[in-house]
Amino acid sequence: MSDVTAGARLHGGSGALRAGVFVGLFAALFAALIFAIGAGRFAVSPGRIAEIIFAWMAAPSAPLENIDERIVLLVRMPRVLIAAVSGAALAVGGAALQGVFRNPLVSQQVLGISQGAAFGGALAILLGYAGVTLLGLAFIFGLAALVIVGLLARINGRTEIVTVILSGMVVGALFSALVSVVQFVADPNTSLPAIVYWLMGSFSTATWARFWLGLPGLAIGIVAVWLFRYRLNLLALEDTEARSLGVNPDRERWFIFIATALMTATSVAIAGIIGWIGLVIPHAARILVGEDHRVLIPASAILGATYLTFVDTLARTLTSAEIPLGVLTALIGAPVFGLLLRRHFSKANQP
Amino acid sequence: MIGLENASVAFGHNVIFRDVSFEVPVGRTMAILGPNGRGKTTLLRALLGFQPLKTGRRTAPKIAGYVPQHGASQAKLSGLDVVVMGHAAQIGLFGQPGRDDLEAAEEALEIVGATHLAELRYDRMSGGQRQMILIARALATGSPALVFDEPTSALDLGNQAKTLDLLNMLRARRDRAILFTTHDPNHALAAADDVLLMMPGGHEVNGTVEEMIVPEALARLYGVDMRWVDLTGPESGARKAVIPAFAGREFS
C-alpha cells in the first residue's frame, strides 16, 4: 500500500504539493536576494532596498546621490545577481551531468571541466588577455577537458561510468598541473598575483560590466539544459534502451556537455573555481522534488541561486576580511554531501 | 516487417553468427531459441541496429518496440512516466510530453492490462510489473514491430503465464511483427507461429512451430534428449508439451 502513496506523490495528486515546493523555493530565493543586498558593513533595510530599486526602475539614468543608492545599485546588485545566476548555472550543470552519466557522484570538478577552464583562464592572464578572450579560452579548455575524458573513457565503443570518473580525475590532475606550470612561468611581479588572486575564487570584483560579460554564457547554458529537460530523462536510460526509443545518446549527450562546459567556464572566468555546488544542490533538489528532470532542473536552478547568493553573502560579512568563496562552499558542502550520501545509501538498501 | 538477410556478426575473429536470413512479416510471431551464449541477444541487437553487421542487411522499422530484459531499473519515475517514454520520437529533442503522448501511453497500459500500475513508482515494482510496463512502453512506440529479449527468463511461473498470455493476445491481433527470444521450447509452442533455432556450432534453421519444435531438432539444439508429453490444459483441452527427458523422477 505504501507503493500507491509513493506513486501518487509523483503523479496527478502531486501537482499541488509540487507547486507548494516551488513557491517555497522562490520565496527562499527572494529572501536570499534581499538579505544579500541589505547585508554588509553598510546595512540597508529591505524597505529602503525596494525604494531604491523602484526609484531606479522609474528613472534608470537619474544620478545616484545617496551613498546607500550607490552601494545597492552599483556594488551589491551586480555581485548578488551574478552570484545567483552562477549558482543556478553550476547546479543545473551538475544535475544535467548526473543525469547523463546516470551517476549522482559526478560534477564539473570530478570530470575535470573546472580545472580545464582554470587552465584556460590562467593561460589568458599569462598572455595578457582579459574579458571575452579569457572567457573564450576558459571555455575552450573546459570543453577540451571534457572531450579528453570522453575519449579516454570510451573503450570498445562503450563508456563505463567508473572509467569516466577515473578519467575525469586524471584529466583534472593534468590540468591542475598545467595551471601550476603557467604559475611557474608567470612574471612574479605582474601576472602571477593576478592568476593566484583570480583562482582563489570570489565575486568581490563583480561590476555590471562583469555581470553582462558572464550573463550570456550562463543564461544560454541554463536555457539549453532547461529546454532539454525531458530528454534528460531519456538519456538517463541504458544506451540500448534509449536508442530503441529513437534517442541518439552518443550525439545528444554532447549537447549537455557543451552547455555545461559553457556554464562552468563562464563561472570560472568570472569568479574562479567554486566547487561543490554542482554536487550538493542537485541532491538536495532531488529530495525535494524527485528525479524527473522536468522538475529537477528548475528546482536545482532556484536552489543553486539561493544557496550561492547566501554563501557569498556569508563570505563577505562573516569576518572583516573576505573569506574565499571556494573555501566556504567546500566547508559547507563536504559535510552536507556526506550526510546526503549516507541518507542515499541507507534508503537505497531498504527493501 | 522485420528480418535479416545473409547477416553476419563477428567480434574480431570470433564469429557470432554467419549468413543468417529470416523475416517476420506483420501479423506473425517468431521465437528465437538457442543455448546460452549462442548469440541470441547479439542477434537482436544486430536486428535493431545496435550492433553493426559484418555482412548482409537488416530490415526493420526506424523504431522497433523493444522490450529489454532489464530496463530503466533505477528510474524513480511512475509507471506512466516510463510508458510515455515510448513516444520519445514523437516528443522530439526539445519537446515535453503532451496530451497525445499521455493518451498513447494510457492506451498501451490498457492493452497490457496494467492501468493500475500507472501511478506506482517503477523502481519499487516487482519484476513482473516492470515487464508489463516495458511491454506497454514498446506498444506506445506505435511501431509495427515488437522485439522481446528473453521476456520470460527472469519471471516466476505465474508471471511467465501472464507474459505468454499477453504475447498470445498481441499475436492474435495480427497487426504487428513480433519476435522474442527464449530457451524454453514450450514458450514457442505457446506464443509463436515461426521458430528460428540457433544450433550449436553455428548454423541457423527456421520454419513453422510444427516443423521446428520437434524432439529431434531440440535434442540437437540443447544436447539433451527431448520427449513429447500429453497433458490437460487449464480449460481441460488436450495439449502437448515438449520437455527434456531428464525431467521428473523415477518412482518405484
HADDOCK unambig.tbl for C-alpha pairs under 7 A between the chains (distance, minus, plus):
assign (segid A and resid 3 and name CA) (segid B and resid 120 and name CA) 6.08 0.50 0.50
assign (segid A and resid 3 and name CA) (segid B and resid 121 and name CA) 6.84 0.50 0.50
assign (segid A and resid 4 and name CA) (segid B and resid 119 and name CA) 6.99 0.50 0.50
assign (segid A and resid 4 and name CA) (segid B and resid 120 and name CA) 5.67 0.50 0.50
assign (segid A and resid 6 and name CA) (segid B and resid 120 and name CA) 6.96 0.50 0.50
assign (segid A and resid 6 and name CA) (segid B and resid 121 and name CA) 6.68 0.50 0.50
assign (segid A and resid 7 and name CA) (segid B and resid 78 and name CA) 6.06 0.50 0.50
assign (segid A and resid 7 and name CA) (segid B and resid 119 and name CA) 4.75 0.50 0.50
assign (segid A and resid 7 and name CA) (segid B and resid 120 and name CA) 4.05 0.50 0.50
assign (segid A and resid 7 and name CA) (segid B and resid 121 and name CA) 4.85 0.50 0.50
assign (segid A and resid 8 and name CA) (segid B and resid 119 and name CA) 5.73 0.50 0.50
assign (segid A and resid 10 and name CA) (segid B and resid 78 and name CA) 6.57 0.50 0.50
assign (segid A and resid 11 and name CA) (segid B and resid 119 and name CA) 6.33 0.50 0.50
assign (segid A and resid 227 and name CA) (segid B and resid 94 and name CA) 5.41 0.50 0.50
assign (segid A and resid 228 and name CA) (segid B and resid 93 and name CA) 6.89 0.50 0.50
assign (segid A and resid 228 and name CA) (segid B and resid 94 and name CA) 5.32 0.50 0.50
assign (segid A and resid 230 and name CA) (segid B and resid 96 and name CA) 6.02 0.50 0.50
assign (segid A and resid 231 and name CA) (segid B and resid 93 and name CA) 6.37 0.50 0.50
assign (segid A and resid 237 and name CA) (segid B and resid 72 and name CA) 5.51 0.50 0.50
assign (segid A and resid 238 and name CA) (segid B and resid 72 and name CA) 6.65 0.50 0.50
assign (segid A and resid 244 and name CA) (segid B and resid 63 and name CA) 6.28 0.50 0.50
assign (segid A and resid 244 and name CA) (segid B and resid 64 and name CA) 6.52 0.50 0.50
assign (segid A and resid 244 and name CA) (segid B and resid 66 and name CA) 6.13 0.50 0.50
assign (segid A and resid 245 and name CA) (segid B and resid 63 and name CA) 6.43 0.50 0.50
assign (segid A and resid 245 and name CA) (segid B and resid 86 and name CA) 6.09 0.50 0.50
assign (segid A and resid 245 and name CA) (segid B and resid 88 and name CA) 6.13 0.50 0.50
assign (segid A and resid 245 and name CA) (segid B and resid 89 and name CA) 6.65 0.50 0.50
assign (segid A and resid 246 and name CA) (segid B and resid 63 and name CA) 6.01 0.50 0.50
assign (segid A and resid 246 and name CA) (segid B and resid 88 and name CA) 6.78 0.50 0.50
assign (segid A and resid 246 and name CA) (segid B and resid 89 and name CA) 5.46 0.50 0.50
assign (segid A and resid 291 and name CA) (segid B and resid 76 and name CA) 6.07 0.50 0.50
assign (segid A and resid 292 and name CA) (segid B and resid 77 and name CA) 6.67 0.50 0.50
